[in-house]
Amino acid sequence: MKDLRTFPMLAELKDGELEKLSVLMREEIFPAGSRIIEEGDVGDTMYFLLEGTVEILKTTLYGEEYVCATLIDEYSCVFGEIALIDHDRRSATVRAKTDCRTFSISAEDFREYCMENPSAGCRLLMFIAGNLCRNLRQENENLMKVYQALIDEIENMD
């Protein structure tokens, strides 16, 4: 449980709530270079990065992968959290840059936890929703910059 207390998502859970959640998690080890999540696969698991570094990869329309983010353990990062909310396909690949140790929880176990612990579940879902909203706002800003750059480029062609 000490490892889990460092995650902002879990910081406000009471000891008993965190203990109940930790029982549902499983430790997983991923060697450097392994793919933890594959873009396009159906997701059903969220991961807490305890040790190591992972890269978030996206695939272009031409099938080329590029690194769009790097997550390191000292920031107590989570990934794959969208899978706890919907059953859609993964939006990115997550690859272990170094040997990694994670705790994971399945969507089914998470939903069951939320039903049995509604107050804690609500706080966890609000935290996830806040992160998703922040990410969506950032992506909207990025799209506007790309759109404006495209307009500027077209106007300068004259």
Salt bridges, closest charged atoms under 4 A:
ASP3 OD2 - ARG101 NH2 3.11
ASP15 OD1 - ARG5 NH2 2.77
GLU17 OE2 - ARG123 NH2 2.70
GLU27 OE2 - ARG101 NH1 3.07
GLU28 OE2 - ARG26 NH2 3.35
GLU38 OE2 - ARG35 NH1 3.14
GLU39 OE2 - LYS58 NZ 3.66
GLU51 OE2 - ARG101 NE 3.16
GLU55 OE1 - ARG95 NH2 2.60
GLU65 OE1 - ARG35 NH2 2.81
